[in-house]
Each structure stands twice: as C-alpha cells, then as structure tokens.
Amino acid sequence: MAINLQKGQRIDLTKSNPGLSKIMVGLGWDPVEQKNTGGFLSGLLGGKKAPEIDCDASIIMLDANGKLTRKQDLIYFGNLRSTCGSVVHSGDNLTGGGEGDDEQIFVTLDLVPNNIQRLVFVVNIYDCIRRKQDFGLIKNAFIRVVNGGNMQEVIRYNLSDDYAGKTTLMVGEIYRHNGEWKFGAIGEGTNDASLSEIVKKYA
C-alpha cells in the first residue's frame, strides 16, 4: 500500500523496499475548467472549457554540492535520456488531459553515477509568460513512485497548496543518505519563467 506524504516529509525508499532498483516516477495534473464567456453558442456547447496548458516535467541530476555540473544531467523533453542510462523520460504531454500520469520518468537507481547525489523533479509551464498562465490554472497535481519490479505504487504526494501566480513547481527529490535512497516531498512554487531560469540556481 502506498504511503501518502505531506509537504516537507522525507521517507526511506530503498531501505523500506529491499532490492528496489528500478522505479517509475509519475507526475500528473489536470487543467482547471474555466467558464466560457463566448456567448450563446458556446453556452449551448457546454459552457466550460479547460485551458491548453503545456506542463513539462524535468529532472535535475545534482552532485554532492547541489550543483548541476553538466548540461547532459538535465533530463527534459529535449534530452530524454541521461548519458549513463539511469534516467529516462517518457516524453512530453502537451495538454495534461486524461487520467493518471501525464509524464513518467524511469530511474534505475543502481546505474546512477556515484557523483550524483540528488535527483530533483521539477514541473514548469512552457511559454508561461506569453500565454499568461500559472499554476492557479492547474489542479490535482501529484508525484508518485512505483516499484518497477511489481508495478506497485510505494509513495504518493498530492500537492494541495494554492500555487496561483507560480510558474514552476519543485515537486520532489530522490537523494542518497547513508548508502540508501530516500524521497523528499518538496512542493515549493517559484516564479521561474523557464527551465533555463530554474537551472541557473544550480550552476
């Protein structure tokens, strides 16, 4: 049975699940339905519409100093696989529509190089400034960790804060601690307008 975390909680990942190496990290979100003000005809067609919001999940692979030392260690829709093969991104979901995970990242913990200490999971809104979009237009955001061996969900963190005005979410992280891997629920919103702005914080 999956453990549901609250913001700021940290939990053992591999110590509590001996032999765990391959995991799937799923991230999901739903666009908030907005009232359609298009007049009589649009009222006949349902009255509400969900905005087209392109949220992108990325993984920042950090060293012991919390630094991103190589651009190849940033995994996102433009670089779907780490050079070591330990992190593989499923690809970009352009709308957030549908049930379940919107984007998935597959991590083989045993293959993560020793110099990498933390994997930070970030979701940002693509082209948010021009589109005038923020996470106030998103609901039901979550991150979950699934055991790749039996496909059982082991951790889930539902982001329940009000992120109106925020354009990036620092969702969670997987990190090394005393020879084991742990998971931390971050849940922090920022005003970074693009992935390049986020990455500058780890330079």
C-alpha positions in Angstrom: 0.0 0.0 0.0 1.4 3.4 -1.0 2.5 5.9 1.7 0.9 9.3 1.3 3.3 12.1 2.1 2.7 15.7 3.2 4.8 18.7 2.1 8.2 18.5 3.7 8.1 14.9 4.7 11.0 12.6 3.9 11.0 8.8 3.7 13.2 5.9 3.1 12.9 4.5 -0.4 15.3 1.6 -0.7 15.7 0.7 3.0 12.0 0.1 3.3 11.9 -1.8 0.0 15.0 -4.1 -0.1 16.2 -4.9 -3.6 14.4 -1.9 -5.1 16.4 -0.6 -8.1 14.1 0.2 -10.9 11.4 2.8 -10.2 8.9 4.7 -12.3 8.2 8.3 -11.1 4.8 9.5 -12.4 3.7 13.1 -12.4 0.2 14.3 -13.1 -2.0 17.3 -13.2 -5.4 18.5 -14.5 -6.3 21.8 -16.1 -8.9 23.7 -14.2 -12.2 24.2 -16.1 -12.9 27.8 -16.8 -16.1 29.5 -17.6 -16.6 30.0 -21.3 -17.7 33.6 -21.9 -18.1 33.1 -25.7 -21.8 33.9 -25.7 -25.0 32.0 -26.5 -23.5 29.4 -28.9 -20.7 28.4 -26.6 -23.2 28.1 -23.8 -25.1 25.5 -25.9 -21.8 23.7 -26.3 -21.2 23.1 -22.7 -20.3 26.4 -21.1 -16.9 25.4 -19.7 -13.5 24.7 -21.2 -10.2 23.6 -19.9 -7.2 25.8 -21.0 -4.5 24.3 -23.1 -1.6 24.3 -20.6 1.7 22.6 -21.5 3.4 21.5 -18.3 6.8 20.0 -18.6 8.4 17.6 -16.1 12.2 17.7 -15.8 14.9 16.0 -13.7 18.0 17.8 -12.5 20.8 15.5 -11.5 22.9 17.2 -8.8 26.3 16.4 -7.3 27.2 16.4 -3.5 27.4 20.3 -3.6 23.9 20.6 -5.0 25.3 21.7 -8.4 24.4 20.7 -12.0 27.9 20.2 -13.4 27.0 19.0 -16.9 24.1 20.0 -19.2 23.7 16.3 -20.0 22.5 15.8 -16.5 19.4 17.9 -17.1 16.7 15.4 -18.4 13.7 17.1 -20.1 11.7 16.9 -23.3 14.8 18.0 -25.3 17.1 15.4 -23.7 15.1 12.3 -22.7 17.9 10.1 -21.5 20.9 10.6 -19.3 24.2 9.6 -20.7 24.6 6.9 -18.0 21.2 5.4 -18.9 19.9 5.7 -15.3 17.2 8.3 -16.0 14.8 8.0 -19.0 11.9 10.5 -19.6 8.8 9.2 -21.3 8.4 12.4 -23.4 6.2 15.5 -23.5 2.5 15.6 -22.7 1.2 18.8 -24.3 -2.1 19.3 -22.5 -2.3 17.4 -19.2 -5.5 15.7 -20.4 -6.6 12.2 -19.5 -6.4 10.1 -16.4 -3.3 9.0 -14.4 0.2 10.1 -15.1 0.8 12.9 -17.6 4.6 12.3 -17.7 6.7 9.4 -16.5 10.4 9.1 -15.6 12.1 5.8 -15.3 15.0 5.6 -12.9 17.4 2.7 -12.4 19.0 3.6 -9.0 21.9 1.2 -9.3 23.0 2.9 -12.5 23.0 6.5 -11.1 26.7 7.5 -11.1 28.4 7.9 -7.7 28.9 11.6 -8.2 25.2 12.2 -8.5 23.6 12.6 -5.1 20.2 14.1 -5.8 17.5 13.9 -8.5 15.2 16.9 -8.3 11.8 16.7 -10.1 10.5 20.0 -11.4 7.4 20.9 -13.4 7.1 24.2 -15.2 4.6 25.7 -17.6 6.0 26.1 -21.1 5.9 29.6 -22.6 4.1 30.8 -19.4 4.8 34.5 -19.9 3.5 34.8 -23.4 0.5 32.6 -22.6 -0.2 34.4 -19.3 -0.5 31.1 -17.5 0.4 30.0 -14.0 -0.3 27.1 -11.6 -3.6 28.6 -10.5 -4.9 27.0 -13.7 -3.8 23.6 -12.5 -5.4 21.2 -10.0 -4.8 17.7 -8.7 -1.0 17.8 -9.2 0.8 14.8 -7.8 4.1 12.8 -7.9 4.2 9.1 -7.2 6.9 6.4 -7.1 6.2 3.0 -8.4 8.2 -0.2 -7.9 9.4 -1.1 -11.4 9.6 -4.8 -10.4 5.9 -5.4 -9.4 4.4 -2.0 -10.6 3.1 -1.4 -7.0 2.8 2.3 -6.0 5.0 2.8 -3.0 4.9 6.6 -2.5 2.4 9.3 -3.4 2.5 13.0 -2.7 -0.5 15.1 -3.7 0.3 18.8 -4.0 -2.5 20.6 -2.2 -1.2 24.1 -1.8 -2.5 27.1 -3.7 0.1 27.8 -6.4 -1.7 30.7 -8.1 0.8 33.1 -9.6 3.6 30.4 -9.6 5.0 29.2 -12.8 7.3 26.4 -11.6 6.8 23.6 -9.1 9.7 22.0 -7.3 7.8 18.8 -6.8 10.1 16.3 -5.0 13.5 14.7 -4.9 15.2 11.4 -4.6 18.6 11.5 -2.8 21.3 9.4 -1.3 21.6 9.1 2.5 23.9 6.7 4.3 24.1 4.3 1.4 20.4 4.3 0.8 18.0 6.3 -1.4 15.3 8.5 0.2 12.4 10.5 -1.2 11.5 14.1 -0.1 8.2 15.9 -0.8 9.2 19.5 -1.6 6.0 21.1 -3.0 7.5 24.6 -3.5 6.3 27.0 -6.1 8.6 29.6 -7.7 8.3 32.4 -10.3 10.9 31.0 -12.7 9.6 31.6 -16.2 11.6 28.8 -18.0 13.7 25.8 -17.4 16.9 27.8 -18.1 16.0 30.1 -15.2 15.5 27.1 -12.9 18.8 25.6 -13.9 20.7 28.8 -13.1 20.0 28.2 -9.4 22.1 25.1 -9.5 25.0 26.4 -11.6 
